[in-house]
Amino acid sequence: MKREFITKKLRSGKKLSENIGTEQKVETVESEKFTWIDLQNPDRAYVEKLAKQYNLNSLNIEDCLTKFELPKLDSYSEHVFLILHFPPLASSQFMPKYSQLSVFLGKNFLITVHQGDLKPLLDLVNICKGDFDPERKKRLLGKSTGMLLHEIIDVLVDDLLHTLRKIVANLDEIEEGVFDEKKSAARKISVLRREITMLRRIVNPLKRIVLETTKHIPRFSETDLTLYFDDIIDHIDKVIDTLEESRETMEIYKDTDFMLSTEKTNKVLAVLTIIFTLAIPATVIGTFYGMNVNLPGGIESAGNGGYTTFIIVILASIIPAGLMFMYFRKLGWLSD
């Protein structure tokens, strides 16, 4: 059963909240200068309605409704459209997926569309809707859509830094596990390598899109925001550098774990080989005298004492072994 809840407040900082169904969530915040519409898991009909209202490109509508689209930036005369990727949550064991954020940026409107739960973005929406942080709300809504876009990207990049700290902490934990013979670190190394690879796939395109966005921001802001976006680029560079260092460290840990595991395996094989070697004489004697033939010293030695049978058994064992030895040496399997 669908539920609709709409609240309106006709003054500066007017808020409009609209919840349709259990999945789609629409939050609209209006200031004196622009309107911010945040769409979480939107349906096509509502997005197409906004497209007609703000004259948005139909191809961009398809892109923002697609859950997995490559990061990009499209520029038009009255607005720009960009797609950014971020990890869904800042956790130590996040899923190997990303949350896609689509943004339509115009002079008097900002539309954000996302399928996943981007908590930092939702926190900004709640700040703009409420009155518990008036200074932050004024900074978000009091200037321009360009400044608001900067704040959105900034908090999401800060969340990337939190995720990065989790990875660095896991690196320290893995280092302890690699040098602990009682623990196996192979699985942890593989999982963390996967997370680092996922973040690198997110952060490298993110830097490129933010750099391109910086060139178009002056069209949508009266204030020069170059330094603000440069600060975001610095944070992204820090993430990239740390990820590269973490990747190199993980390769070292992987090689170290392999060498230590190989050394441990060799020690086990050495012990087993010694035990097997010590048991060879008893095994050979037991094998010979377990045959159903007369052998010297046997219980039922007769005639020549079983020496003829013993010689035949020895020859039947040595000749095939010698032939195989010469064949293997001819193939080069045995050193000179």
Legacy VTK file of the C-alpha trace (Angstrom):
# vtk DataFile Version 3.0
C-alpha trace
ASCII
DATASET POLYDATA
POINTS 336 float
0.000 0.000 0.000
1.429 3.346 -1.042
1.676 6.218 1.371
2.161 9.868 0.522
3.353 12.461 2.925
3.824 16.065 1.761
4.719 18.994 3.962
5.156 22.527 2.692
6.502 25.620 4.360
6.086 28.837 2.351
9.082 30.927 3.388
12.873 31.067 2.913
14.241 27.620 3.589
10.930 26.032 2.577
10.984 22.237 2.894
9.072 19.687 0.885
9.273 16.020 1.846
7.639 13.333 -0.200
7.751 9.595 0.540
6.168 7.367 -2.082
5.985 3.648 -1.379
8.631 1.824 0.608
11.599 2.294 -1.742
11.378 5.638 -3.477
12.209 8.647 -1.361
12.074 12.244 -2.556
13.356 15.171 -0.510
12.992 18.721 -1.813
14.601 21.698 -0.112
14.025 25.213 -1.433
16.061 28.272 -0.543
15.821 31.838 -1.742
18.222 31.197 -4.636
17.712 27.599 -5.759
15.946 24.270 -5.249
17.631 21.038 -4.191
15.830 17.783 -5.009
17.300 14.538 -3.669
15.932 11.322 -5.193
16.678 7.977 -3.618
15.616 4.914 -5.652
13.314 7.017 -7.883
10.848 5.650 -10.408
10.967 6.600 -14.065
7.716 8.546 -14.085
8.860 10.989 -11.401
12.281 11.545 -13.004
10.722 12.146 -16.424
8.406 14.695 -14.804
11.457 16.556 -13.476
13.117 16.254 -16.888
10.255 18.145 -18.507
10.228 20.745 -15.745
13.982 21.491 -15.920
14.587 20.611 -19.596
16.925 17.684 -18.905
18.394 15.444 -21.597
16.553 12.134 -22.051
19.825 10.196 -22.406
20.965 11.502 -19.012
17.670 10.345 -17.541
18.440 6.829 -18.748
21.932 7.061 -17.257
20.772 8.206 -13.821
18.174 5.411 -13.670
20.830 2.816 -14.493
22.401 1.368 -11.361
25.841 0.849 -12.905
26.999 3.558 -15.282
30.527 4.773 -15.953
31.550 8.087 -14.329
31.182 10.996 -16.724
30.340 14.685 -17.146
28.067 16.131 -19.841
27.804 19.895 -20.284
24.802 21.754 -21.683
23.916 25.404 -22.077
21.818 25.610 -18.895
23.117 22.745 -16.766
25.703 20.001 -16.411
25.179 16.326 -15.687
27.725 14.207 -13.846
27.949 10.688 -12.485
30.171 9.892 -9.494
30.900 6.647 -7.671
31.435 6.216 -3.938
31.608 3.212 -1.598
28.181 2.686 0.016
29.384 2.738 3.636
32.585 3.527 5.545
33.109 0.068 7.053
35.973 -2.359 7.328
34.130 -5.116 5.510
31.984 -3.328 2.925
30.533 -5.123 -0.049
32.533 -5.064 -3.295
30.075 -2.633 -4.899
29.712 1.099 -5.194
26.927 3.644 -4.874
26.277 5.772 -7.918
25.454 9.455 -7.509
23.970 11.301 -10.485
23.826 15.095 -10.354
21.991 17.649 -12.481
23.497 21.061 -11.726
21.842 24.261 -12.914
21.852 27.916 -11.925
18.687 27.635 -9.833
18.385 23.890 -9.239
20.401 20.891 -8.061
19.041 17.367 -8.503
20.826 14.402 -6.927
19.840 10.838 -7.820
21.242 7.756 -6.094
20.240 4.124 -5.800
22.269 3.254 -2.719
22.154 4.643 0.776
24.769 7.418 0.807
24.559 8.326 4.478
26.714 11.514 4.350
24.442 12.868 1.613
21.314 12.002 3.583
22.791 13.773 6.620
23.145 16.943 4.542
19.521 16.626 3.470
18.432 16.336 7.102
20.493 19.399 8.037
18.810 21.421 5.299
15.364 20.216 6.359
15.848 20.801 10.095
16.896 23.654 12.328
19.360 21.843 14.618
22.423 23.238 12.772
21.452 26.688 11.421
25.016 27.775 10.601
25.681 24.693 8.463
22.249 25.038 6.876
22.968 28.658 5.952
26.287 27.668 4.406
24.616 24.939 2.373
21.627 26.925 1.124
22.733 30.537 1.364
25.059 30.846 -1.615
24.721 28.846 -4.828
24.201 25.410 -6.321
27.941 25.259 -7.018
28.720 25.691 -3.330
26.148 23.049 -2.394
27.664 20.611 -4.884
31.070 21.278 -3.320
29.680 20.465 0.138
28.120 17.234 -1.133
31.294 16.002 -2.834
33.386 17.135 0.129
31.472 15.080 2.711
31.488 12.019 0.450
35.249 12.317 -0.079
35.680 12.699 3.697
33.775 9.429 4.065
36.337 7.913 1.690
39.040 9.016 4.129
37.212 7.199 6.936
37.130 4.054 4.805
40.831 4.497 4.116
41.610 4.610 7.836
39.786 1.295 8.239
41.959 -0.242 5.518
45.165 1.027 7.132
44.015 -0.455 10.459
43.356 -3.788 8.719
46.852 -3.645 7.227
48.344 -3.493 10.711
46.197 -6.442 11.771
47.268 -8.468 8.730
50.930 -7.698 9.428
50.575 -9.368 12.827
48.810 -12.361 11.262
51.418 -12.844 8.546
54.217 -13.393 11.074
52.085 -15.534 13.405
52.609 -19.199 12.512
49.415 -20.201 14.319
47.178 -18.003 12.117
46.414 -18.057 8.401
46.349 -14.602 6.809
45.741 -15.659 3.185
41.983 -14.995 3.229
42.337 -11.617 4.960
44.978 -10.582 2.444
42.722 -11.544 -0.474
39.708 -9.699 0.953
41.695 -6.537 1.650
43.302 -6.619 -1.802
39.800 -6.770 -3.266
38.715 -3.742 -1.227
41.793 -1.744 -2.217
41.234 -2.584 -5.878
37.590 -1.507 -5.630
38.537 1.820 -4.062
41.179 2.477 -6.711
38.543 1.918 -9.402
36.335 4.485 -7.662
38.889 7.163 -6.754
40.826 7.493 -10.024
37.749 8.383 -12.153
36.461 10.542 -9.284
39.497 12.810 -9.496
39.062 13.221 -13.238
35.358 14.123 -12.931
35.981 16.605 -10.093
38.695 18.306 -12.159
36.302 18.613 -15.091
33.548 19.894 -12.787
35.843 22.657 -11.505
36.010 24.102 -15.040
32.195 24.406 -15.251
31.458 25.596 -11.692
31.949 29.348 -12.447
28.778 29.199 -14.569
26.717 28.286 -11.516
28.346 30.284 -8.729
29.008 33.975 -8.185
31.828 33.077 -5.796
35.130 31.695 -7.050
35.129 28.079 -5.825
38.441 27.031 -7.354
40.208 26.820 -3.988
37.315 24.832 -2.520
37.459 22.213 -5.250
41.266 22.207 -5.116
40.919 21.172 -1.476
38.755 18.219 -2.572
41.379 17.277 -5.176
44.033 17.340 -2.432
41.967 14.925 -0.354
41.446 12.644 -3.342
45.188 12.710 -4.060
45.803 11.714 -0.447
43.422 8.783 -0.872
45.104 7.734 -4.125
48.611 7.913 -2.627
47.559 5.933 0.437
45.855 3.314 -1.716
48.992 2.927 -3.827
51.109 2.504 -0.698
48.582 0.033 0.702
48.589 -1.940 -2.546
52.380 -2.179 -2.494
52.298 -3.195 1.169
49.694 -5.864 0.393
51.947 -7.284 -2.342
54.798 -7.489 0.165
52.535 -9.187 2.720
51.270 -11.593 0.043
54.817 -12.604 -0.948
55.890 -12.832 2.686
52.889 -14.993 3.583
53.624 -17.239 0.589
57.288 -17.646 1.546
56.501 -18.321 5.212
53.759 -20.787 4.248
56.152 -22.520 1.860
58.825 -22.671 4.563
56.303 -24.107 7.018
55.190 -26.699 4.447
58.804 -27.655 3.723
59.434 -28.203 7.423
56.412 -30.488 7.667
57.482 -32.385 4.540
61.013 -32.706 5.919
59.735 -34.313 9.125
57.455 -36.661 7.182
60.315 -37.563 4.824
62.596 -38.429 7.752
59.900 -40.627 9.286
59.280 -42.351 5.941
63.014 -42.846 5.331
63.514 -44.412 8.742
60.636 -46.786 8.035
62.000 -47.929 4.637
64.192 -50.835 5.920
61.379 -52.350 7.931
58.986 -51.845 4.998
61.331 -53.561 2.510
61.961 -56.526 4.805
58.262 -56.854 5.583
57.409 -56.677 1.855
59.900 -59.378 0.866
58.969 -61.829 3.582
55.308 -61.145 3.102
55.477 -62.802 -0.334
53.995 -66.246 -0.760
57.402 -67.744 -1.808
60.341 -69.437 -0.106
63.117 -67.034 0.892
66.363 -67.503 2.853
65.637 -67.487 6.564
61.965 -68.026 5.948
59.770 -70.324 7.967
59.451 -72.855 5.113
62.898 -72.722 3.498
63.479 -75.783 1.311
65.875 -77.133 -1.326
68.531 -74.504 -1.830
67.139 -72.439 1.028
65.163 -70.144 -1.290
68.226 -68.337 -2.667
67.141 -68.842 -6.269
63.774 -67.262 -5.571
65.484 -64.419 -3.703
67.782 -63.669 -6.679
64.849 -63.705 -9.111
62.884 -61.251 -6.911
65.900 -58.925 -6.640
66.466 -58.928 -10.410
62.750 -58.389 -11.100
62.937 -55.288 -8.877
66.308 -53.846 -9.961
66.027 -54.233 -13.767
62.794 -52.190 -14.234
64.090 -49.580 -11.776
67.359 -49.300 -13.726
65.554 -48.956 -17.049
63.347 -46.190 -15.665
66.400 -44.409 -14.197
68.170 -44.377 -17.576
65.019 -43.193 -19.375
64.465 -40.328 -16.907
68.111 -39.292 -17.223
67.818 -39.291 -21.015
64.833 -36.958 -20.752
66.874 -34.616 -18.560
64.716 -35.095 -15.491
67.755 -36.129 -13.438
70.879 -34.000 -13.112
74.258 -35.339 -14.176
LINES 1 337
336 0 1 2 3 4 5 6 7 8 9 10 11 12 13 14 15 16 17 18 19 20 21 22 23 24 25 26 27 28 29 30 31 32 33 34 35 36 37 38 39 40 41 42 43 44 45 46 47 48 49 50 51 52 53 54 55 56 57 58 59 60 61 62 63 64 65 66 67 68 69 70 71 72 73 74 75 76 77 78 79 80 81 82 83 84 85 86 87 88 89 90 91 92 93 94 95 96 97 98 99 100 101 102 103 104 105 106 107 108 109 110 111 112 113 114 115 116 117 118 119 120 121 122 123 124 125 126 127 128 129 130 131 132 133 134 135 136 137 138 139 140 141 142 143 144 145 146 147 148 149 150 151 152 153 154 155 156 157 158 159 160 161 162 163 164 165 166 167 168 169 170 171 172 173 174 175 176 177 178 179 180 181 182 183 184 185 186 187 188 189 190 191 192 193 194 195 196 197 198 199 200 201 202 203 204 205 206 207 208 209 210 211 212 213 214 215 216 217 218 219 220 221 222 223 224 225 226 227 228 229 230 231 232 233 234 235 236 237 238 239 240 241 242 243 244 245 246 247 248 249 250 251 252 253 254 255 256 257 258 259 260 261 262 263 264 265 266 267 268 269 270 271 272 273 274 275 276 277 278 279 280 281 282 283 284 285 286 287 288 289 290 291 292 293 294 295 296 297 298 299 300 301 302 303 304 305 306 307 308 309 310 311 312 313 314 315 316 317 318 319 320 321 322 323 324 325 326 327 328 329 330 331 332 333 334 335
